[in-house]
Amino acid sequence: MADHAYDLVLRGGRVVDGSGAPGFLADVGIRDGLIAAVGPGLAAGAEEIDAAGRLITPGFVDIHTHYDGQATWDHRMTPSSGHGVTTVVMGNCGVGFAPCRPEDRDRLIRLMEGVEDIPFPVLTEGLPWTWESFPDYLDALEARAFDVDIAAQLPHAALRVYVMGERGANREPATPADIAAMAAIAQRAVEAGALGFSTSRTLNHRTSDGQPTPTLTAGEDELTGIAMGLAAAGKGVLQLVSDFHPDGLAELAMVRRIVEASGRPLSFSLVQSPHSPSGWKAMLAGLSAAVDAGLPMKAQVAGRPVGVLFGLELTLNPFSQSPVFAEIARASLADKVAALSDPGFRQRLLAGDGEGAGPFTIRSLRAWDNLYPMADSPDYEPTADMTVAARAAASGRDPAEVALDAMLENGGRGMLYNPFLNYADGSLDPSFAMLNHRDTVPGLSDGGAHVGMICDGSFPTSNLTHWTRDRTRGPRIALETMVAMQTRDTAMTVGLMDRGLIAPGYRADLNVIDYEGLSLEAPSVAYDLPAGGRRLTQKAQGYVATIVGGVVTYRDGDPTGALPGRLVRGSQAAPMALAAE
């Protein structure tokens, strides 16, 4: 490479650099894993990629994932790495696997099984458990190579159980001694390279046996004490998910006090709930007041509905609680299809329509007016005439029969989509408003989690295609703005100042994208987890190349085999020459 000015040159693309500024035609020269030059007519590289007619963007920085287990047994953080993501932040929502005493391993596995829908056998076989402390866990990750960079956060549930044992799991109040111990561990964790600390205060997070997460009712004194551990280290971010119920503004006021006391940056999840369709507006107003007062706070928001997928291969479907369906629930997919195609079995199933259905089934699994058959080209802002109920009415059929036939498509791999958050109004106008708010960043993809129900690791791709190019039901977002949202903005939110921008000195994490050809495939099921476990995944078309640390990891959606990604220990400074930016 001594005969070449650059290791790699991306030649002649439209650079959308992550700053939000208008795109421009240029070459991008890469040397030693960093961006060395941006401009026209750069000298030759040892390797070149023809980017003419393509976009060149920074790699996407996904700050809300759950690859905590997958990163210990796999080298590829799919599906995220197939969607232009070059850095993932895991350990969100207070769940993870460190610190952990040997006797508590099953407890944390059952928590992750319940909260993130990752089966117990998968985690039991997959996790090597070569750690106890959080620094040990980081060391285990540092010994591995990945197709993306990985940053980890200290999860509150694991920390609480580690310090308090059974009392912590049972949500008993922490004593001053407990809080001091948790704060000390949090301080050591961020000093060792944890990016921050995360917690959960939502009833949606339960263990596989139905118990609430250990952190649900943790007191303000406990949360403040742990945040002060980060303050003592002088580094680290805070991340929180909460129902913000019954009084969201009171909960937000508590969060604000924690940030005021500790001075540490905090982000929290914000979505539109069908139970309070306008509640997000008050939360954003409260957030803005805190930011105007000088507090480093952000809301993580989703660019499309948070939607559950139902199907014959998946965790749930509209017949999951039917006694008739129970006869085949554990059968192979082929045997399920055979049974459901048999007129006699089918008649028995449909004749008992609704039998055994509890409130959850009626409200979610059989909410025919909010269930949409998933098309080969997914539509994440579907109209009311596309629901199971509407299709049934139009064809004079029973909705249960329409749902069953939709799932039987494609050899029994058809899916139904239930957009249960961010879609109370039947449109994505609330998402548009939240995305465009001054104090929000895109997040909540949950890559690596909910493997049998949700597949939102494709958020970065749908954000680009839907909001900047394809939306027909309302205003769009400028391409340059959306790229900045999920590169520079997300990186800065968690203190990764060395990436997310195409400028000399920054990490050479990049995408070359066929913008016009960029598209999402329908979610599908893969059986590639430990113990033959099943998971939802989703692919995209149009990523010409993805580059991590100057190394091409994907070409036309296919992995190159290169694994340049590594553990990122803690916050990262901006390049020296640009540190004052």
N, C-alpha and C positions, 0 to 999 in steps of 0.2 A: 504493500500500500504506500510505500515511500514515494512511488512515482506518481501518486495521485494526491490532489489537494484535499480530497474528502474520502471518507470510507464509503459514504452513500450520498447520492444526490437524487432528490425528487425533482424532476425536470418539468418546468413549464406548466405548473398547475395554478389553479385559483386559490390563493392562500387566504383562508378565513382564520385569523391568527389567535382567536380567543379573547381579544381585547374588546370586541364589540364594534370595532372600526370596519368600514367597508372592505370587502375582499379585494385582492389585487393579484395580478399575474406575476409569478416569481418562481425561482428555483429555491430549494431549501437544501443546504449543504450540512452534512452531519460528520462529526469527527469525534472519536473517543466517547461515544455515547451521548454527546451533547450537540445541540444546534450550533453550528459554527458560523453560518452565514445565511442570509435571506436576501435575495435580490435576483435581477435578471442576469443571464449570461455567466453563471458561475462556472468555474473550471471543472474538469472532469472528476468523477468519483470512481473508486475502484468498482463500485456497483451503482447502477442507475435504474430508476423507475420512471417510465414515461407517464407523467401526470397530466399531459395535455388534455383539456376537456374534462378534467377531474377536479374535485375539491381536495385541498390539503388542509386538514384541521389538526389541532392538538388531540392527543388521545383523551378519551373521556375519563373523568374521575368520578367513580360511583362511590358515594360516601355512606351508603346504607345497604350493606350486604351481611350475609350470615355464612360465610365460607369457613367458619372456625373449625368445623370437622373436616370438610372436603380438603382443606389446605394441608391436612396432616396425612392424607392418603393419596391425593391426586396432584398432578402437576399442572393441570389445565383447569382454570376457573371458569368453565362453561356453565351456563350459557353466556355469562357476561363478556368473556373475552372474544366471543364471536360477534359482538355488537360494538366494536370499536373502543371498548373499555380497556385502559392500560394500567389503571390503578384502582384497587378496591379497598374499602375500609370495612372491616368486619368487627364482630363483637358488639353489634348494636342491640338495643332493647334489653340490656341487662342479662343476656343469656350467652353462655359460652362454656368452656371446659377448663378454665384455670382462673384462680388457684383451685386445687382439688386434692383432698386426701384420698388415699385408695379406697377407704370405706364409703366415700360419698360418690364414687363414679357412677353407679347405677342411678342415684338420685338425680344427678345432672343430666344423664342420658334421658331419663323419663321426662325431665323438664323440657329438654330440647325436642324430644319426640312429640310432646303435646303442643308446645308453643310454635315450633317450626315444621311440624309434620315430617320429621325424618325418622323412619322406623327404627325401633330398638335394635333389631339384629344388624342393621346397617352400621349403626354407631358402635355396637359391641364388637363387631368384627373389624371395623375400619380404624377406630381410634387406637393408636399405639400406646398411649398413656406413658410416655417417656418423660413426664414432667409432674411436678406437684405445685410449685410456685409459679406465679405469672412470668417472672424472668426465665424460669426453666422452659416454659411454653414458648417464649420468644426465641430462646436458643434452639429449640427443636425446629421452629419454623425457619430460622436463619440457615439451618443446615440443608434446606430444600431449595429447589429451583422451580420457577413457575412461568406461565405465559403472560403474567401481569405482575406488577408490583403489589405487595400486600402490606397493609397497615392494620394493626390490631388495637382494640380497646379492652379495658378491664371491665368485665361484666359484673354487675351488682349482685345478681343471684348467686353466682359462684363465690364471690367474696363474702357474702353474708353467711352462707352455709359453712364456708371455711372457718370463719371466726366464731360463729354462734352455734354451729351444729344443728341439732334438732330444733332448738329454739328459733334459729334463723329460718329454717324450712317452714316452721309453723307460724311465721309472721309475728312472733312475740316482739315487743318493743326492745330496741337495743339499749343497753346500759351505757353510761359514759365510758366504761372500760372497753366495751365492744366497739363503740364509735372510734375511740382512740386507736384501737388495733386496726380497724378498717382503714382509717386515715393513713396510718403508717404504711400499710401494705399498698395503698393507692399511690402514696408518694414514691415508694420504691419501684412500683410498676412503671410509672411514667418516667422515672429516672433511668429505668432499664430500656425504655423505648416504646412503652404503650403510648398510643396516640391520645388516649383520654380514658374516660370512664362513662359507662352507660347504665341506664336504669329503666325499669318498666313500672307503670302505675295503671295498667289496663286490665280489666276483667277478661278481655279476650285472650290473655296469655295464661294458660293453665298447663299443669303437668298432664301426662297421658292418662292418669287416673282421676282427672277432674279438679285437682287442687289448684287454687290460685298461685301465681308466681310468688316466691318468697318476698319479693320486693314491693308487692302491691300496696301495703299500708305502712311502709317505712316512713318514720317521722321526719319532719323538717330538720330536727336536730341531727339526725343520722345523715341525711343528704348533705346538709351544710358541712358537717364534720368531714365527710369524705372529700367534698369539694375543697375544703381547706387543706387536705393532704396534697391535692394538686397545686394549690396556691403555694404551699411550702416548697414544692419542687420548682415553682416558677414556670410551669409548662403544663400542657394538656388541655383538651377540650371536654365538655360535658355533653351528653346526648340523652334525651328522654323521650319516652312515648307514654301518653296518658289519655284516659278517656275524657279528661277535663269535665268531669261530671261528679256531682250535680251542679256545681258552680264553677264553670270554667275560668271565669275571671279571678276567682279566689285562688284557684290552683295556679294560674299564671302569676298572680301576685307572689305566691310562695316561690315559684321558680325565679322570679325577678329578685327576690331577697337573697336567694342562694348566689346568684351572679353578683349582686352588689357586695356580698360578704367576701366572696372568693376572688372576684376579678377575672375568673376564667370564662372563656367563650362558651356559649351553650346553644345547641339547636334542639328543636322539638318537632315531632311529627304533627302535621296539620292536614286534615282532610275534611270534606263535607260529609257529615253524618246524615243518614236518612231520618234519624230521630230528632235532629235539630238542623234543618237544612240551611239556616242562616247563621248558625253559631260561629262559623269560621270568620265571618266579618268582624264580630266583636273581638275575636282572638287576634286578628291582624291589627285592629286598632290598638289593643293593649300592647302588642308587640312593638308597634311603631312608637308608642309613648315611651317604652323602655329604651328603645334605640335612640330616640331623640334625647333621652337623659344620659346618653353616653355609654349604655351597656352593650357589650358585644353579644348580641342574640340574633338568631335566625330561625325561621321555620322551614322545615323540609317538606316539600309538597310534591304531589304526583301529577304528571302530565296527562294521565288518562284514568279511567276508573280503576280502583283496586277491585279486581274481579276474581271470583272463584270459578274454577272449571269443574264441571261434572261429566262423568263418563264411565263406561263399563270397565276401563282399565284403571280408573282413578279412585281416590279415597271415598268419594261420595257420588251418588246419582239420585235422581228423583224417587227411585224405588228402594233406596238403601234400607228403609225401615219396614219394607213389606215382608210379611212372613213367606210369601210365595218366592220373592226374589232371594230370600235367605237360603233357599234350597240350592241355589247355584252361586252364592256370593263368593265362595272360595274356589270355584272352578276356574279353569284356564279361560282365556279370552275366547278361544275357538269353541270351547264347550258352552260358554255363555251365549255366544252368537247362535250356536246350533239350537239351544233350548229356547231362546227368545224368538227364533224363526219358526219354531214348531207351533202350528196353529193352536193346539190344545194348551200348551204351557202359556202361550201368549194370551189366550182368552182368559185363563185363570188369573194371570197377573193383572190384566186390565179390568177384569170383573171385580177384583178386590181393590180397585183404585182408591187410594187414600187409607186403606186398612193399615193400622199400626202407625199412622202418621201422627207424630207429636207436634208441638208448637214450632220447633225448629224446622221440621220438614215442611210444614205448611208455609212458614214465613220465608224459607230460603230454598229448600230443595224443590218445592212444587209451586213456587211463586211464578206461575206461568206468564204473568204480565211483565216479569222482569228477567225472563230467561230467553237467551238468544242463541240459536244454533250457530256454532263457530264455523265460519266459511274458510275456504282454502286461503283466501286473502283476507285476514282479519280486519274487521271494522270495529274500532274502539269508540266510535260515537254513533252507535246504531239508532235507528228511528223506531218509533213504537210499532209500526206495521211489520217489523221484523221479529217480534216476540213470538214465542210459542203460542201464546193466547191468540194473537192476531192471525197467525197462520192457521190455527185450528178453526177460528171463526170463518176465515175466508174459504176454507175447504170443507166446512161442515163436519169436521172430525173432532174427536175428544182430544183435549190438550195432552193428556198422558200418552196417547197413541202417537201424536206428533213428536213428542219428546223422545219416545222410545225409538221411533224410526230415525230420528236425527242421530241418535247415539249408535244405531246399527250401521250407519253409513261407513264407507271405507273399511269394511271388514270388522266393524264393531269399534272402530277408533274415533268415531264422531264424538264431538264434545258440545256441551251447552255452557254458555257463559252467563254468569250472574254478576253484573257490576254493582256491588253492594256498597261501595263508598265512592264519593265524587260523582254520583249520577242520580241524585234525588230529583233533579229537575228534568231528567231525560236528555240532558245535553252537557257538554263540557265547558259551558260558560263559567262556572265557578273555578274550574281548573285554570282557565285562561286568566281570570282575575288573580288567582293566587300565584301563578307562574310569573306574572308581570309586576307583582308587588316588589317594592324596593327591598324588603327585608326577608325575602325567601330565596331558596335555592332548590333545584330539583333533587329529589331523593326517593326513598321508600321502595326501591326496586326489589329488595329482599332476595337478591341473587343468592342461590345456594340453600334456600329455605322453602317451606311449604311445597315440598317436591311432588306431592300427590294432589294438590288443589290449586295452586297459583303459579303462574309463570310470568313474572313481571321483570325478570332480568333484561328483557328486551326494551325497557323504557327508553334508553338512549336512542335507539333506532326509531321507535314510534314518535318520540319527541321531534326528531328531524323530519320524518316523512309527513306526519299529520299536521304539525303546527306550522311548518314553514312552506309546505308544498301542496298538500292534498285536502286540507279542511274546506268543506263547502257550507257548513252550518253556522258560520260566524267568522269573526276576524282571525287572521293568522298572526304569526310572530316572525319578524325578520330573521333570516338565516343566521346572520352574524350575531344577533342577540341570543338565539338559542344555542349556538356553539359556545358562546361565552358563558352562558348559564351552566352548561354541564362540563366545562373545562376549567377556566380560570376561577369562576365564582365558587364552584364546589371545592376546588383545591384550596383556595384561600380560607374557606369556612373552617377547614380542619387543620390549617397551618402548614400545608404543603406548598410553600411558596416557590419551589424550584421547578414546577411543572404547570401545565395548563395554558401555556403561552408559546407561540412560535416566535422566538427572538433569540439572538445569540446568547449563549450561556445557559439556556434552559435545557432540561432533559429532552432528549430526542424521542419523545413519546408522541407518535403521530398516526394519522389515518390518511389514506388516499381513497377517496370515495367517488364512485359513479353516482352522482346525486340523482340524475334522472332515472337511473335504474335501481335505486335503493328501495328495497321492499322487504316486508316481513312474511315469512311462511307461517302457516298455522302451527300452534304448539303440537308437539308429539311426545310420545313416551319412549324413553330409553331404559334399558335394564343393565346399567353399567355401574351401579353403586356396589360397594362391598356386600357380600352375601347375596349377590344377584338382585339387589334392591332396585326398585323402579323409581323413576323421577321424570317430571315434565321438563322438556327442553324446547327451545325455539331457535330457529336459524334465520339468517337474513341473507339477502342477495344484494350486492352492490359495494361491499367493502373490498376494494381492489388490493389494498395492502394495509396491514396494521403493524406498527413498529414500536418496540419497547426498548428503551435505552440504546437506540441506534440499530437494533437487530430486527429483521423482519420476522414476525411471528405467525402471520396469516397472509396468504395470497389467495384472492378470490374466494374467501371464506374457508379455505382449507389450511390446517396447521402446517407450518413448515418443519416442525420438530424442534425448533429453537426454543430454549427456555431461559431467556435473559432476566426474567422477573425475580425479584428478591424481596425479603422482608424490609420494610422501611421502618427504621427505629425512630419514632417520634417526629416532631415537627421538623421541617426542612427550610433553611434560609433561602432567600432569593439569591441568584448569582451575584457575586460581589460587585460587579460593575453596574448592576441594576438594583442593588439593594435599596437605594433611595427612591425607587419608582413609586 
